[in-house]
Amino acid sequence: MVRVGLIGFGMAGQAFHAPVIRGVPGMEIACILERRGTRAQEKYPEVRVARTLEELLADRSIQLCVVATPNDSHFELAKACLLAGRDVVVDKPFAPTLAEAEELVKLAAERGRLITVYQERRWDGDFQTIKKIVESGELGTVVEYECRYDRFRPEPKANAWRERADQPGAGVLFDLGPHVIDQALVLFGEPKALTASAFCERQTSQVDDSFDVCLEYPMSQGGLRAMGRARIIAFAPGAHFLIHGTKGSFVKYGMDPQEARLRGENCPDGLDWGADWGEESEQLWGTLSRVGEPSVKVKTERGDYRGFYANVRDAIEKKAPLEVTPQQALQTMRAVMLAHKSSRERRTVGWEEAVE
């Protein structure tokens, strides 16, 4: 049994970590660090609640620490856990700077500990579908790829740390950028260059609430341009995924249903998530159009965020390689920081450029 210490019980801890961990056989939450309030105790009365990190780490049976706190605390908390001899999962983004992320990876290697970043959206059903289609070659050489997150929130959330200019790691490029960039890197690898624009669509925004990021690949990969976009003023959402290749196109609307379930009243608790977990309604299946063939609907693969923690469990037990590797986490952080640099300097930046 891998015993877990969950650090932080805000939205991320409550919706994206606690229920997922509890849904994985061979894992259990031994302690939750909630500095104030009683939400953890009310939700999980059988789980010990700590008020300080020292109190959580005093339990030597805890092998894995999960950092699910505001971005500016990721580095110090993850470092303390590694120094205490624990394996670590950090919610995205890895850290507010690439240098801090690199230091954590180096420390984990020196201490012989596992470290990874919570890239659960690799386990979205639509991304699993996209991955199969791209790898199958059905679209030929992919020349254009786009992943888009559209939302409609005309006013910033009051007192939300993600939307405050005085918070390191705030803004939507730090929030959603790691998702779209990680997925593009999984599909296509490192680009040769990157062009980005992080901007505000709302007059009342203190930090970027929208972005465009373009990963540019060499002609040996068809001159592919992999786009990641996020919008905060999009009442009628565009396609979530759009792919064009030399043999056809794939278009997919709608978001993976898991987030809504995890954040809703019917959030699962325990091992039984139901036979329909992660299944998407047929009306949201994507459309595959190939040259000389009729267009067809492609059933969306079943998504399951538990796959992330099941892999972490197996990697800790030396039964499987880690899927979200430290090197991949650093690649994603490099891309996020280069995107900020590109936006700030209003130019295309090379992949090997210094980020700070």
C-alpha positions as CSV (number, residue, x, y, z in Angstrom):
1,M,0.0,0.0,0.0
2,V,1.4,3.4,-1.0
3,R,0.5,5.8,1.7
4,V,0.0,9.4,0.5
5,G,0.3,12.8,2.2
6,L,-1.8,15.3,0.3
7,I,-0.5,18.9,0.8
8,G,-3.3,21.4,0.1
9,F,-7.1,21.0,0.1
10,G,-8.3,23.7,-2.1
11,M,-10.0,23.1,-5.4
12,A,-7.0,21.0,-6.8
13,G,-6.7,18.9,-3.7
14,Q,-10.5,18.3,-3.3
15,A,-11.4,17.7,-7.0
16,F,-8.3,16.5,-8.9
17,H,-6.2,14.6,-6.3
18,A,-8.0,13.2,-3.3
19,P,-10.8,11.4,-5.2
20,V,-8.4,10.1,-7.9
21,I,-5.9,8.8,-5.3
22,R,-8.7,7.1,-3.4
23,G,-9.9,5.5,-6.6
24,V,-6.6,3.7,-7.2
25,P,-6.1,0.2,-5.7
26,G,-2.9,0.0,-3.6
27,M,-3.0,3.7,-2.6
28,E,-4.5,5.5,0.4
29,I,-4.5,9.0,1.7
30,A,-2.8,8.8,5.1
31,C,-2.8,12.5,5.9
32,I,-4.1,15.8,4.4
33,L,-2.3,19.1,5.1
34,E,-5.0,21.8,5.5
35,R,-3.6,24.8,7.3
36,R,-7.0,26.3,8.1
37,G,-10.6,25.2,8.0
38,T,-12.4,21.8,8.4
39,R,-13.2,20.8,4.9
40,A,-10.8,17.8,4.9
41,Q,-12.0,16.5,8.2
42,E,-15.6,16.8,7.1
43,K,-15.0,15.1,3.7
44,Y,-12.8,12.4,5.0
45,P,-13.3,11.9,8.8
46,E,-11.2,8.8,8.8
47,V,-8.1,10.6,7.4
48,R,-5.7,12.4,9.7
49,V,-5.5,16.2,9.1
50,A,-2.2,18.1,9.7
51,R,-1.8,21.8,10.1
52,T,1.9,22.0,9.3
53,L,4.2,20.2,6.8
54,E,6.4,19.1,9.7
55,E,3.4,17.4,11.2
56,L,2.6,15.5,8.0
57,L,6.2,14.5,7.4
58,A,6.5,13.2,11.0
59,D,4.5,10.1,9.8
60,R,7.3,8.0,8.4
61,S,4.8,5.6,6.8
62,I,4.0,8.3,4.2
63,Q,6.0,7.5,1.1
64,L,4.4,9.8,-1.5
65,C,3.7,13.5,-1.0
66,V,1.4,15.3,-3.4
67,V,1.8,19.1,-3.6
68,A,-1.6,20.7,-4.6
69,T,-1.1,24.2,-3.4
70,P,-0.8,27.7,-5.1
71,N,2.0,27.8,-7.6
72,D,4.3,30.0,-5.6
73,S,4.7,27.4,-2.9
74,H,5.4,24.4,-5.2
75,F,9.2,24.7,-5.1
76,E,9.7,25.0,-1.3
77,L,7.2,22.3,-0.4
78,A,8.4,19.8,-3.0
79,K,12.0,20.5,-1.9
80,A,11.2,19.9,1.7
81,C,9.5,16.6,0.9
82,L,12.4,15.4,-1.2
83,L,14.9,16.3,1.6
84,A,12.6,14.3,3.9
85,G,13.1,11.2,1.7
86,R,9.7,11.2,0.1
87,D,8.6,10.7,-3.5
88,V,6.8,13.7,-4.9
89,V,3.9,14.6,-7.3
90,V,3.6,18.3,-8.0
91,D,0.5,19.8,-9.5
92,K,1.2,21.8,-12.7
93,P,2.9,24.1,-13.3
94,F,6.0,22.4,-11.9
95,A,7.4,25.6,-10.4
96,P,7.3,29.4,-11.1
97,T,10.7,29.2,-12.8
98,L,12.7,26.7,-14.9
99,A,15.7,27.0,-12.5
100,E,13.5,25.9,-9.6
101,A,12.1,23.0,-11.6
102,E,15.6,21.9,-12.6
103,E,16.8,22.1,-9.0
104,L,14.0,19.8,-7.9
105,V,14.8,17.3,-10.6
106,K,18.5,17.3,-9.6
107,L,17.7,16.9,-5.9
108,A,15.3,14.0,-6.6
109,A,18.0,12.3,-8.6
110,E,20.6,12.8,-5.9
111,R,18.2,11.5,-3.2
112,G,17.0,8.6,-5.3
113,R,13.4,9.7,-5.2
114,L,10.7,9.9,-7.7
115,I,9.4,13.3,-8.9
116,T,6.7,14.0,-11.5
117,V,4.1,16.5,-12.4
118,Y,0.4,15.9,-12.5
119,Q,-0.3,15.9,-16.2
120,E,-3.6,14.1,-15.8
121,R,-4.9,15.4,-19.2
122,R,-2.8,12.8,-20.9
123,W,-5.6,10.6,-19.6
124,D,-8.3,12.6,-21.3
125,G,-10.3,10.3,-23.5
126,D,-10.2,12.8,-26.4
127,F,-6.4,13.1,-26.2
128,Q,-6.0,9.3,-26.1
129,T,-8.1,9.3,-29.3
130,I,-6.0,12.0,-30.9
131,K,-2.8,10.1,-30.0
132,K,-4.1,6.9,-31.7
133,I,-5.1,8.8,-34.8
134,V,-1.8,10.6,-35.2
135,E,0.3,7.5,-34.5
136,S,-1.8,5.5,-37.0
137,G,-0.8,7.7,-39.9
138,E,-4.4,8.0,-41.1
139,L,-4.0,11.7,-41.6
140,G,-0.7,11.4,-43.4
141,T,1.9,14.0,-42.5
142,V,0.3,16.3,-39.9
143,V,0.9,20.0,-40.9
144,E,-1.4,21.7,-38.5
145,Y,-2.5,20.8,-34.9
146,E,-4.6,22.9,-32.6
147,C,-5.8,22.3,-29.0
148,R,-8.1,25.0,-27.7
149,Y,-9.6,25.7,-24.2
150,D,-12.5,28.1,-24.5
151,R,-14.3,29.5,-21.5
152,F,-16.8,32.3,-20.8
153,R,-16.1,34.2,-17.6
154,P,-16.5,37.9,-18.2
155,E,-15.3,38.9,-14.8
156,P,-12.3,37.6,-12.8
157,K,-12.9,35.6,-9.7
158,A,-12.7,37.7,-6.6
159,N,-9.5,37.1,-4.6
160,A,-8.5,34.1,-6.8
161,W,-4.7,33.8,-6.5
162,R,-4.5,32.6,-10.1
163,E,-5.7,36.0,-11.3
164,R,-3.6,38.3,-9.0
165,A,-0.6,40.2,-10.4
166,D,1.3,39.8,-7.1
167,Q,1.3,36.0,-7.2
168,P,4.2,34.3,-8.9
169,G,3.0,31.7,-11.5
170,A,-0.4,33.5,-11.9
171,G,-2.2,33.8,-15.2
172,V,-3.8,31.4,-17.6
173,L,-0.5,30.7,-19.5
174,F,0.9,29.1,-16.3
175,D,-2.5,27.5,-15.6
176,L,-3.6,25.9,-18.9
177,G,-0.4,26.3,-20.9
178,P,1.2,23.2,-19.3
179,H,-1.7,21.1,-20.4
180,V,-1.7,22.1,-24.1
181,I,2.1,22.2,-24.3
182,D,2.6,18.8,-22.7
183,Q,0.2,17.2,-25.0
184,A,1.8,18.7,-28.1
185,L,5.3,17.6,-26.9
186,V,4.0,14.0,-26.3
187,L,2.6,13.9,-29.9
188,F,5.4,15.7,-31.8
189,G,8.5,16.1,-29.6
190,E,10.6,19.2,-29.1
191,P,10.1,22.0,-31.6
192,K,12.7,24.2,-33.2
193,A,11.1,27.5,-32.2
194,L,8.1,29.0,-30.4
195,T,6.0,32.0,-30.9
196,A,3.5,33.1,-28.2
197,S,1.2,35.9,-27.1
198,A,-0.3,36.1,-23.6
199,F,-2.9,38.8,-23.3
200,C,-6.0,40.1,-21.5
201,E,-9.5,39.9,-23.0
202,R,-11.1,41.4,-19.9
203,Q,-10.4,45.0,-19.0
204,T,-10.4,44.1,-15.3
205,S,-7.8,41.3,-15.6
206,Q,-4.6,41.8,-13.7
207,V,-2.7,39.0,-15.4
208,D,-3.0,37.2,-18.8
209,D,-6.4,35.5,-19.2
210,S,-5.9,34.2,-22.7
211,F,-3.0,33.0,-24.9
212,D,-1.8,31.7,-28.2
213,V,1.3,29.4,-28.3
214,C,2.7,28.1,-31.6
215,L,5.3,25.3,-31.5
216,E,7.2,25.4,-34.8
217,Y,8.7,22.2,-36.3
218,P,11.3,21.7,-39.1
219,M,10.4,20.7,-42.7
220,S,11.5,17.2,-41.9
221,Q,8.2,17.1,-39.9
222,G,6.2,18.7,-42.6
223,G,6.8,22.2,-41.2
224,L,4.2,21.4,-38.6
225,R,2.7,24.2,-36.5
226,A,1.3,22.9,-33.2
227,M,-1.0,25.5,-31.7
228,G,-2.3,25.8,-28.1
229,R,-4.9,28.4,-27.3
230,A,-7.0,29.5,-24.4
231,R,-9.8,32.1,-24.3
232,I,-11.8,33.5,-21.5
233,I,-14.5,35.3,-23.6
234,A,-15.8,32.4,-25.8
235,F,-19.5,32.0,-25.3
236,A,-19.7,29.6,-28.2
237,P,-16.6,27.4,-27.9
238,G,-14.6,26.4,-31.0
239,A,-13.2,23.0,-31.7
240,H,-11.3,21.5,-28.8
241,F,-9.0,19.7,-31.2
242,L,-8.3,20.4,-34.9
243,I,-5.8,18.5,-37.0
244,H,-5.0,18.8,-40.7
245,G,-2.7,16.4,-42.5
246,T,-1.8,15.5,-46.1
247,K,-4.4,12.7,-46.1
248,G,-7.3,14.2,-44.2
249,S,-8.5,16.1,-41.1
250,F,-9.9,15.4,-37.6
251,V,-12.1,17.8,-35.7
252,K,-13.3,17.3,-32.2
253,Y,-15.7,19.5,-30.1
254,G,-16.4,19.3,-26.4
255,M,-14.3,18.7,-23.3
256,D,-13.5,15.4,-21.6
257,P,-16.3,14.8,-19.1
258,Q,-14.1,13.8,-16.1
259,E,-13.4,17.4,-14.8
260,A,-17.1,18.2,-14.5
261,R,-17.8,15.0,-12.7
262,L,-14.9,15.5,-10.3
263,R,-15.9,19.1,-9.5
264,G,-19.6,18.2,-9.2
265,E,-21.9,16.8,-6.6
266,N,-21.5,13.3,-7.9
267,C,-17.7,13.2,-7.4
268,P,-16.7,9.5,-6.8
269,D,-15.3,8.4,-3.5
270,G,-13.5,5.1,-3.3
271,L,-12.7,2.4,-5.8
272,D,-16.0,2.1,-7.6
273,W,-16.3,4.9,-10.1
274,G,-19.0,3.2,-12.2
275,A,-18.8,1.4,-15.5
276,D,-19.4,4.5,-17.5
277,W,-16.6,6.6,-16.0
278,G,-14.8,8.7,-18.6
279,E,-17.2,7.7,-21.5
280,E,-18.2,10.6,-23.7
281,S,-21.7,10.9,-25.4
282,E,-21.8,10.0,-29.1
283,Q,-22.8,13.6,-30.0
284,L,-19.4,14.8,-29.0
285,W,-17.4,12.2,-30.9
286,G,-14.9,13.7,-33.3
287,T,-15.2,13.6,-37.1
288,L,-12.5,12.0,-39.3
289,S,-12.4,13.1,-42.9
290,R,-10.0,11.4,-45.3
291,V,-9.3,12.2,-48.9
292,G,-11.6,10.2,-51.2
293,E,-13.6,8.7,-48.3
294,P,-16.8,9.7,-46.6
295,S,-16.4,11.4,-43.2
296,V,-16.9,9.2,-40.2
297,K,-17.5,9.7,-36.5
298,V,-14.7,8.3,-34.3
299,K,-15.7,7.0,-30.9
300,T,-13.8,8.8,-28.1
301,E,-11.6,6.5,-26.1
302,R,-12.5,6.2,-22.4
303,G,-10.6,8.6,-20.3
304,D,-9.5,7.9,-16.7
305,Y,-7.3,10.1,-14.6
306,R,-6.7,7.2,-12.2
307,G,-4.2,6.1,-14.8
308,F,-1.8,8.8,-13.7
309,Y,-1.7,7.6,-10.1
310,A,-1.8,4.0,-11.0
311,N,1.4,4.5,-13.0
312,V,3.0,6.5,-10.1
313,R,2.1,3.5,-7.8
314,D,3.7,1.1,-10.2
315,A,6.8,3.2,-10.7
316,I,7.3,3.5,-6.9
317,E,7.0,-0.3,-6.7
318,K,9.4,-0.7,-9.6
319,K,6.8,-2.5,-11.7
320,A,6.6,0.1,-14.6
321,P,8.5,3.1,-15.9
322,L,7.2,6.5,-15.0
323,E,5.0,7.9,-17.8
324,V,5.4,11.6,-16.9
325,T,9.1,11.7,-16.6
326,P,11.2,14.5,-14.9
327,Q,12.7,15.3,-18.3
328,Q,9.3,15.7,-19.9
329,A,8.3,18.0,-17.0
330,L,11.3,20.1,-17.6
331,Q,10.6,20.3,-21.4
332,T,7.1,21.6,-20.6
333,M,8.4,24.1,-18.2
334,R,11.0,25.3,-20.7
335,A,8.2,25.8,-23.3
336,V,6.0,27.7,-20.8
337,M,8.9,30.0,-19.9
338,L,9.8,30.5,-23.6
339,A,6.2,31.3,-24.3
340,H,6.3,34.1,-21.7
341,K,9.6,35.4,-23.1
342,S,8.2,35.3,-26.7
343,S,5.1,37.2,-25.6
344,R,7.1,39.7,-23.5
345,E,9.6,40.4,-26.3
346,R,7.1,40.1,-29.2
347,R,9.2,37.7,-31.2
348,T,9.8,34.1,-32.1
349,V,12.3,32.4,-29.8
350,G,14.5,29.4,-30.5
351,W,14.0,26.3,-28.4
352,E,17.6,26.4,-27.1
353,E,17.4,30.1,-26.0
354,A,17.9,31.0,-22.4
355,V,14.6,31.5,-20.7
356,E,15.7,33.9,-17.9
